[in-house]
């Protein structure tokens, strides 16, 4: 049990839009072990992004039980969740979500600013950018970088606080195939070298094929699960 970093049981999520209820999740259960690489797949509207938001503590389930690192998330305050998001979980999004007026190194420094890191912040940001091959782009702003380079900045920002879990939502969706391959190589390298738990939310079977386990969602439910040994 101590190897479980994520344990979710019967998660539901209901959004109310006026008098209409939208059931995004209808009872999803899953476990993720430390150091695993998994992908969550499913058609649009299947609940993938909703599940990712709950796993990353960006949202709370309507019902069900979610434990992250053994802690029951429903017992945590909003401030506690903010700390978890900043220190235990890293996020990489399809749209990069970089601050356009800030340099690459300033973007990477942001999570450390929120965490109250003072000494060594710039040094750690530079090291993170160097680790993704952007040591020569420290002072460039997002508009001066290619899509692949912007995603590398986003990865450096996600890993600068050494998170135990990295959630990647369609991380190669806005990239050409060559850049996408390079980004996947970097992300999988984090797992190999640092033991980072990776969870991909993706439509891309090419990404899913590089993960140890594929969880398929449909209509807010787990439709099936496939591991490497079953392929």
Phi and psi restraints in degrees (value plus and minus 20) as a CYANA .aco file:
   2 UNK   PHI     -87.3   -47.3
   2 UNK   PSI     -37.6     2.4
   3 UNK   PHI     -99.5   -59.5
   3 UNK   PSI     -30.1     9.9
   4 UNK   PHI     -96.5   -56.5
   4 UNK   PSI     103.0   143.0
   5 UNK   PHI    -116.5   -76.5
   5 UNK   PSI     -44.0    -4.0
   6 UNK   PHI    -154.4  -114.4
   6 UNK   PSI     110.7   150.7
   7 UNK   PHI    -158.3  -118.3
   7 UNK   PSI      94.6   134.6
   8 UNK   PHI    -141.2  -101.2
   8 UNK   PSI     113.6   153.6
   9 UNK   PHI    -149.5  -109.5
   9 UNK   PSI      99.1   139.1
  10 UNK   PHI      33.6    73.6
  10 UNK   PSI      27.1    67.1
  11 UNK   PHI     -92.1   -52.1
  11 UNK   PSI     112.4   152.4
  12 UNK   PHI    -145.0  -105.0
  12 UNK   PSI     134.6   174.6
  13 UNK   PHI    -164.5  -124.5
  13 UNK   PSI     101.4   141.4
  14 UNK   PHI    -139.3   -99.3
  14 UNK   PSI     104.5   144.5
  15 UNK   PHI    -122.3   -82.3
  15 UNK   PSI     114.9   154.9
  16 UNK   PHI    -125.5   -85.5
  16 UNK   PSI     101.3   141.3
  17 UNK   PHI    -138.7   -98.7
  17 UNK   PSI      71.8   111.8
  18 UNK   PHI      48.8    88.8
  18 UNK   PSI    -143.0  -103.0
  19 UNK   PHI    -114.1   -74.1
  19 UNK   PSI     -18.7    21.3
  20 UNK   PHI    -119.0   -79.0
  20 UNK   PSI     114.4   154.4
  21 UNK   PHI    -123.9   -83.9
  21 UNK   PSI     108.7   148.7
  22 UNK   PHI    -129.8   -89.8
  22 UNK   PSI      98.2   138.2
  23 UNK   PHI    -113.5   -73.5
  23 UNK   PSI      75.6   115.6
  24 UNK   PHI     -97.2   -57.2
  24 UNK   PSI     -58.1   -18.1
  25 UNK   PHI    -146.9  -106.9
  25 UNK   PSI     119.2   159.2
  26 UNK   PHI    -142.5  -102.5
  26 UNK   PSI       2.9    42.9
  27 UNK   PHI     101.8   141.8
  27 UNK   PSI      41.0    81.0
  28 UNK   PHI    -114.8   -74.8
  28 UNK   PSI     109.8   149.8
  29 UNK   PHI    -144.2  -104.2
  29 UNK   PSI     116.3   156.3
  30 UNK   PHI    -181.1  -141.1
  30 UNK   PSI     138.2   178.2
  31 UNK   PHI    -149.1  -109.1
  31 UNK   PSI     122.1   162.1
  32 UNK   PHI    -150.1  -110.1
  32 UNK   PSI     107.7   147.7
  33 UNK   PHI    -113.5   -73.5
  33 UNK   PSI     136.4   176.4
  34 UNK   PHI     -77.2   -37.2
  34 UNK   PSI     109.2   149.2
  35 UNK   PHI      64.1   104.1
  35 UNK   PSI     -17.1    22.9
  36 UNK   PHI     -94.4   -54.4
  36 UNK   PSI     136.2   176.2
  37 UNK   PHI    -142.8  -102.8
  37 UNK   PSI      91.6   131.6
  38 UNK   PHI    -147.8  -107.8
  38 UNK   PSI     141.8   181.8
  39 UNK   PHI    -148.6  -108.6
  39 UNK   PSI     125.8   165.8
  40 UNK   PHI    -133.8   -93.8
  40 UNK   PSI     100.2   140.2
  41 UNK   PHI    -141.2  -101.2
  41 UNK   PSI     143.6   183.6
  42 UNK   PHI     137.8   177.8
  42 UNK   PSI     139.8   179.8
  43 UNK   PHI     -89.1   -49.1
  43 UNK   PSI     147.8   187.8
  44 UNK   PHI     -76.5   -36.5
  44 UNK   PSI     116.9   156.9
  45 UNK   PHI      65.6   105.6
  45 UNK   PSI     -15.0    25.0
  46 UNK   PHI    -101.2   -61.2
  46 UNK   PSI     -36.1     3.9
  47 UNK   PHI      87.5   127.5
  47 UNK   PSI     -12.1    27.9
  48 UNK   PHI     -79.8   -39.8
  48 UNK   PSI     -72.6   -32.6
  49 UNK   PHI     -87.8   -47.8
  49 UNK   PSI     -56.0   -16.0
  50 UNK   PHI     -81.2   -41.2
  50 UNK   PSI     -64.2   -24.2
  51 UNK   PHI     -83.8   -43.8
  51 UNK   PSI     -62.3   -22.3
  52 UNK   PHI     -81.7   -41.7
  52 UNK   PSI     -61.1   -21.1
  53 UNK   PHI     -83.0   -43.0
  53 UNK   PSI     -56.3   -16.3
  54 UNK   PHI     -92.7   -52.7
  54 UNK   PSI     -63.6   -23.6
  55 UNK   PHI     -82.3   -42.3
  55 UNK   PSI     -53.3   -13.3
  56 UNK   PHI    -109.7   -69.7
  56 UNK   PSI     -12.5    27.5
  57 UNK   PHI      42.1    82.1
  57 UNK   PSI       6.9    46.9
  58 UNK   PHI    -104.9   -64.9
  58 UNK   PSI     -38.0     2.0
  59 UNK   PHI    -168.3  -128.3
  59 UNK   PSI     142.8   182.8
  60 UNK   PHI    -131.4   -91.4
  60 UNK   PSI     126.3   166.3
  61 UNK   PHI     -91.7   -51.7
  61 UNK   PSI     136.7   176.7
  62 UNK   PHI     -92.3   -52.3
  62 UNK   PSI     -54.9   -14.9
  63 UNK   PHI    -175.8  -135.8
  63 UNK   PSI     151.9   191.9
  64 UNK   PHI      80.6   120.6
  64 UNK   PSI     155.7   195.7
  65 UNK   PHI    -143.0  -103.0
  65 UNK   PSI     110.6   150.6
  66 UNK   PHI    -148.0  -108.0
  66 UNK   PSI     102.0   142.0
  67 UNK   PHI    -134.7   -94.7
  67 UNK   PSI     108.6   148.6
  68 UNK   PHI    -138.1   -98.1
  68 UNK   PSI      96.5   136.5
  69 UNK   PHI      39.8    79.8
  69 UNK   PSI      12.0    52.0
  70 UNK   PHI      65.2   105.2
  70 UNK   PSI     -27.5    12.5
  71 UNK   PHI    -116.0   -76.0
  71 UNK   PSI     112.9   152.9
  72 UNK   PHI     -94.8   -54.8
  72 UNK   PSI      93.4   133.4
  73 UNK   PHI     -84.7   -44.7
  73 UNK   PSI     -52.6   -12.6
  74 UNK   PHI     -84.4   -44.4
  74 UNK   PSI     -38.9     1.1
  75 UNK   PHI    -105.9   -65.9
  75 UNK   PSI     -26.8    13.2
  76 UNK   PHI    -112.1   -72.1
  76 UNK   PSI     124.9   164.9
  77 UNK   PHI     -97.6   -57.6
  77 UNK   PSI     148.8   188.8
  78 UNK   PHI     -80.7   -40.7
  78 UNK   PSI     -56.9   -16.9
  79 UNK   PHI     -85.9   -45.9
  79 UNK   PSI     -61.1   -21.1
  80 UNK   PHI     -80.4   -40.4
  80 UNK   PSI     -63.2   -23.2
  81 UNK   PHI     -85.0   -45.0
  81 UNK   PSI     -56.3   -16.3
  82 UNK   PHI     -83.6   -43.6
  82 UNK   PSI     -59.4   -19.4
  83 UNK   PHI     -85.0   -45.0
  83 UNK   PSI     -62.8   -22.8
  84 UNK   PHI     -81.1   -41.1
  84 UNK   PSI     -65.6   -25.6
  85 UNK   PHI     -80.7   -40.7
  85 UNK   PSI     -55.7   -15.7
  86 UNK   PHI    -100.3   -60.3
  86 UNK   PSI     -52.8   -12.8
  87 UNK   PHI    -131.9   -91.9
  87 UNK   PSI     -48.2    -8.2
  88 UNK   PHI    -126.8   -86.8
  88 UNK   PSI     -41.5    -1.5
  89 UNK   PHI    -145.9  -105.9
  89 UNK   PSI     112.4   152.4
  90 UNK   PHI    -129.4   -89.4
  90 UNK   PSI     127.8   167.8
  91 UNK   PHI    -143.7  -103.7
  91 UNK   PSI     116.3   156.3
  92 UNK   PHI    -148.8  -108.8
  92 UNK   PSI     102.9   142.9
  93 UNK   PHI    -132.0   -92.0
  93 UNK   PSI     138.3   178.3
  94 UNK   PHI     -79.9   -39.9
  94 UNK   PSI     -54.8   -14.8
  95 UNK   PHI    -115.6   -75.6
  95 UNK   PSI      -8.5    31.5
  96 UNK   PHI      52.0    92.0
  96 UNK   PSI     -66.8   -26.8
  97 UNK   PHI      37.0    77.0
  97 UNK   PSI      24.5    64.5
  98 UNK   PHI    -113.1   -73.1
  98 UNK   PSI     134.1   174.1
  99 UNK   PHI    -102.5   -62.5
  99 UNK   PSI      97.3   137.3
 100 UNK   PHI     -83.1   -43.1
 100 UNK   PSI     -49.3    -9.3
 101 UNK   PHI    -110.2   -70.2
 101 UNK   PSI     -25.3    14.7
 102 UNK   PHI    -120.3   -80.3
 102 UNK   PSI     129.8   169.8
 103 UNK   PHI     -91.7   -51.7
 103 UNK   PSI     149.3   189.3
 104 UNK   PHI     -77.3   -37.3
 104 UNK   PSI     -66.4   -26.4
 105 UNK   PHI     -87.5   -47.5
 105 UNK   PSI     -54.4   -14.4
 106 UNK   PHI     -88.6   -48.6
 106 UNK   PSI     -57.9   -17.9
 107 UNK   PHI     -81.4   -41.4
 107 UNK   PSI     -61.1   -21.1
 108 UNK   PHI     -91.3   -51.3
 108 UNK   PSI     -48.0    -8.0
 109 UNK   PHI     -91.1   -51.1
 109 UNK   PSI     -40.9    -0.9
 110 UNK   PHI     -74.1   -34.1
 110 UNK   PSI     -70.1   -30.1
 111 UNK   PHI     -78.3   -38.3
 111 UNK   PSI     -53.6   -13.6
 112 UNK   PHI     -91.7   -51.7
 112 UNK   PSI     -54.6   -14.6
 113 UNK   PHI     -79.9   -39.9
 113 UNK   PSI     -67.3   -27.3
 114 UNK   PHI     -83.7   -43.7
 114 UNK   PSI     -50.4   -10.4
 115 UNK   PHI    -104.0   -64.0
 115 UNK   PSI     -23.4    16.6
 116 UNK   PHI      59.7    99.7
 116 UNK   PSI      -1.5    38.5
 117 UNK   PHI     -94.1   -54.1
 117 UNK   PSI     110.3   150.3
 118 UNK   PHI    -130.1   -90.1
 118 UNK   PSI     -97.3   -57.3
 119 UNK   PHI     -83.5   -43.5
 119 UNK   PSI     113.5   153.5
 120 UNK   PHI      60.9   100.9
 120 UNK   PSI     -14.9    25.1
 121 UNK   PHI     -82.6   -42.6
 121 UNK   PSI     -67.4   -27.4
 122 UNK   PHI     -84.7   -44.7
 122 UNK   PSI     -60.6   -20.6
 123 UNK   PHI     -81.2   -41.2
 123 UNK   PSI     -63.8   -23.8
 124 UNK   PHI     -85.8   -45.8
 124 UNK   PSI     -57.9   -17.9
 125 UNK   PHI     -85.1   -45.1
 125 UNK   PSI     -62.3   -22.3
 126 UNK   PHI     -83.7   -43.7
 126 UNK   PSI     -63.2   -23.2
 127 UNK   PHI     -82.4   -42.4
 127 UNK   PSI     -58.7   -18.7
 128 UNK   PHI     -84.9   -44.9
 128 UNK   PSI     -61.7   -21.7
 129 UNK   PHI     -87.8   -47.8
 129 UNK   PSI     -57.9   -17.9
 130 UNK   PHI     -84.0   -44.0
 130 UNK   PSI     -54.5   -14.5
 131 UNK   PHI     -87.9   -47.9
 131 UNK   PSI     -41.2    -1.2
 132 UNK   PHI    -126.4   -86.4
 132 UNK   PSI      -3.7    36.3
 133 UNK   PHI      60.6   100.6
 133 UNK   PSI       4.5    44.5
 134 UNK   PHI    -140.1  -100.1
 134 UNK   PSI       9.3    49.3
 135 UNK   PHI     -81.8   -41.8
 135 UNK   PSI     -40.0     0.0
 136 UNK   PHI    -119.9   -79.9
 136 UNK   PSI      -8.4    31.6
 137 UNK   PHI    -146.3  -106.3
 137 UNK   PSI       4.0    44.0
 138 UNK   PHI     -79.6   -39.6
 138 UNK   PSI     -58.9   -18.9
 139 UNK   PHI    -116.2   -76.2
 139 UNK   PSI     -15.1    24.9
 140 UNK   PHI    -101.7   -61.7
 140 UNK   PSI     123.1   163.1
 141 UNK   PHI    -109.5   -69.5
 141 UNK   PSI     141.4   181.4
 142 UNK   PHI     -71.8   -31.8
 142 UNK   PSI     -57.6   -17.6
 143 UNK   PHI     -86.5   -46.5
 143 UNK   PSI     -35.9     4.1
 144 UNK   PHI    -118.0   -78.0
 144 UNK   PSI     -14.1    25.9
 145 UNK   PHI    -138.9   -98.9
 145 UNK   PSI     131.7   171.7
 146 UNK   PHI     -93.1   -53.1
 146 UNK   PSI     149.2   189.2
 147 UNK   PHI     -78.1   -38.1
 147 UNK   PSI     -64.4   -24.4
 148 UNK   PHI     -82.9   -42.9
 148 UNK   PSI     -58.3   -18.3
 149 UNK   PHI     -88.8   -48.8
 149 UNK   PSI     -58.2   -18.2
 150 UNK   PHI     -82.8   -42.8
 150 UNK   PSI     -58.9   -18.9
 151 UNK   PHI     -88.5   -48.5
 151 UNK   PSI     -51.7   -11.7
 152 UNK   PHI     -86.1   -46.1
 152 UNK   PSI     -58.7   -18.7
 153 UNK   PHI     -81.0   -41.0
 153 UNK   PSI     -63.6   -23.6
 154 UNK   PHI     -82.1   -42.1
 154 UNK   PSI     -57.8   -17.8
 155 UNK   PHI     -87.3   -47.3
 155 UNK   PSI     -64.0   -24.0
 156 UNK   PHI     -78.7   -38.7
 156 UNK   PSI     -61.6   -21.6
 157 UNK   PHI     -83.4   -43.4
 157 UNK   PSI     -59.0   -19.0
 158 UNK   PHI     -88.8   -48.8
 158 UNK   PSI     -51.3   -11.3
 159 UNK   PHI    -118.9   -78.9
 159 UNK   PSI     -24.8    15.2
 160 UNK   PHI     -85.6   -45.6
 160 UNK   PSI     -46.2    -6.2
 161 UNK   PHI    -116.4   -76.4
 161 UNK   PSI      -4.8    35.2
 162 UNK   PHI      34.0    74.0
 162 UNK   PSI      37.5    77.5
 163 UNK   PHI     -89.2   -49.2
 163 UNK   PSI     130.7   170.7
 164 UNK   PHI     -96.9   -56.9
 164 UNK   PSI     -47.7    -7.7
 165 UNK   PHI    -149.0  -109.0
 165 UNK   PSI     116.5   156.5
 166 UNK   PHI    -141.4  -101.4
 166 UNK   PSI     103.8   143.8
 167 UNK   PHI    -123.5   -83.5
 167 UNK   PSI     103.9   143.9
 168 UNK   PHI    -141.1  -101.1
 168 UNK   PSI      93.2   133.2
 169 UNK   PHI    -118.5   -78.5
 169 UNK   PSI      84.9   124.9
 170 UNK   PHI      27.0    67.0
 170 UNK   PSI      35.9    75.9
 171 UNK   PHI     -85.4   -45.4
 171 UNK   PSI     -38.6     1.4
 172 UNK   PHI    -131.6   -91.6
 172 UNK   PSI     -10.8    29.2
 173 UNK   PHI     -82.6   -42.6
 173 UNK   PSI     -50.1   -10.1
 174 UNK   PHI    -123.6   -83.6
 174 UNK   PSI      -2.7    37.3
 175 UNK   PHI    -137.2   -97.2
 175 UNK   PSI     134.9   174.9
 176 UNK   PHI     -92.1   -52.1
 176 UNK   PSI     148.5   188.5
 177 UNK   PHI     -82.5   -42.5
 177 UNK   PSI     -58.9   -18.9
 178 UNK   PHI     -86.3   -46.3
 178 UNK   PSI     -65.5   -25.5
 179 UNK   PHI     -84.3   -44.3
 179 UNK   PSI     -58.2   -18.2
 180 UNK   PHI     -81.9   -41.9
 180 UNK   PSI     -60.7   -20.7
 181 UNK   PHI     -84.0   -44.0
 181 UNK   PSI     -59.6   -19.6
 182 UNK   PHI     -85.7   -45.7
 182 UNK   PSI     -60.3   -20.3
 183 UNK   PHI     -85.5   -45.5
 183 UNK   PSI     -62.4   -22.4
 184 UNK   PHI     -83.5   -43.5
 184 UNK   PSI     -57.9   -17.9
 185 UNK   PHI     -81.8   -41.8
 185 UNK   PSI     -62.1   -22.1
 186 UNK   PHI     -84.4   -44.4
 186 UNK   PSI     -67.0   -27.0
 187 UNK   PHI     -84.8   -44.8
 187 UNK   PSI     -65.3   -25.3
 188 UNK   PHI     -86.7   -46.7
 188 UNK   PSI     -48.7    -8.7
 189 UNK   PHI     -85.9   -45.9
 189 UNK   PSI     -52.9   -12.9
 190 UNK   PHI     -81.6   -41.6
 190 UNK   PSI     -60.5   -20.5
 191 UNK   PHI     -87.1   -47.1
 191 UNK   PSI     -64.8   -24.8
 192 UNK   PHI     -86.0   -46.0
 192 UNK   PSI     -63.6   -23.6
 193 UNK   PHI    -109.7   -69.7
 193 UNK   PSI     -52.3   -12.3
 194 UNK   PHI    -134.6   -94.6
 194 UNK   PSI     -30.1     9.9
 195 UNK   PHI      56.6    96.6
 195 UNK   PSI      -2.2    37.8
 196 UNK   PHI     -84.8   -44.8
 196 UNK   PSI     111.6   151.6
 197 UNK   PHI     -94.2   -54.2
 197 UNK   PSI     107.0   147.0
 198 UNK   PHI    -134.5   -94.5
 198 UNK   PSI     111.5   151.5
 199 UNK   PHI    -146.8  -106.8
 199 UNK   PSI      95.3   135.3
 200 UNK   PHI    -120.3   -80.3
 200 UNK   PSI     114.4   154.4
 201 UNK   PHI    -127.0   -87.0
 201 UNK   PSI      97.9   137.9
 202 UNK   PHI    -174.4  -134.4
 202 UNK   PSI     134.4   174.4
 203 UNK   PHI    -115.7   -75.7
 203 UNK   PSI     -31.6     8.4
 204 UNK   PHI    -107.3   -67.3
 204 UNK   PSI      92.8   132.8
 205 UNK   PHI     -84.2   -44.2
 205 UNK   PSI     -42.6    -2.6
 206 UNK   PHI     -86.1   -46.1
 206 UNK   PSI     -58.4   -18.4
 207 UNK   PHI     -90.4   -50.4
 207 UNK   PSI     -67.9   -27.9
 208 UNK   PHI     -78.1   -38.1
 208 UNK   PSI     -54.8   -14.8
 209 UNK   PHI     -87.2   -47.2
 209 UNK   PSI     -33.8     6.2
 210 UNK   PHI    -118.2   -78.2
 210 UNK   PSI     -16.7    23.3
 211 UNK   PHI    -124.8   -84.8
 211 UNK   PSI     141.7   181.7
 212 UNK   PHI     -96.4   -56.4
 212 UNK   PSI     -48.7    -8.7
 213 UNK   PHI    -165.0  -125.0
 213 UNK   PSI     120.9   160.9
 214 UNK   PHI    -139.3   -99.3
 214 UNK   PSI     102.0   142.0
 215 UNK   PHI    -126.4   -86.4
 215 UNK   PSI     102.8   142.8
 216 UNK   PHI    -124.2   -84.2
 216 UNK   PSI     107.5   147.5
 217 UNK   PHI    -126.5   -86.5
 217 UNK   PSI     127.8   167.8
 218 UNK   PHI    -171.7  -131.7
 218 UNK   PSI     106.0   146.0
 219 UNK   PHI      33.0    73.0
 219 UNK   PSI      20.2    60.2
 220 UNK   PHI      58.6    98.6
 220 UNK   PSI      -8.0    32.0
 221 UNK   PHI    -148.9  -108.9
 221 UNK   PSI     134.2   174.2
 222 UNK   PHI     -95.0   -55.0
 222 UNK   PSI      94.4   134.4
 223 UNK   PHI    -102.9   -62.9
 223 UNK   PSI     -51.6   -11.6
 224 UNK   PHI    -198.3  -158.3
 224 UNK   PSI     152.1   192.1
 225 UNK   PHI    -165.7  -125.7
 225 UNK   PSI     116.0   156.0
 226 UNK   PHI    -150.0  -110.0
 226 UNK   PSI     111.9   151.9
 227 UNK   PHI    -127.6   -87.6
 227 UNK   PSI     150.4   190.4
 228 UNK   PHI     -74.7   -34.7
 228 UNK   PSI     -60.7   -20.7
 229 UNK   PHI     -89.4   -49.4
 229 UNK   PSI     -37.6     2.4
 230 UNK   PHI    -108.3   -68.3
 230 UNK   PSI     -29.5    10.5
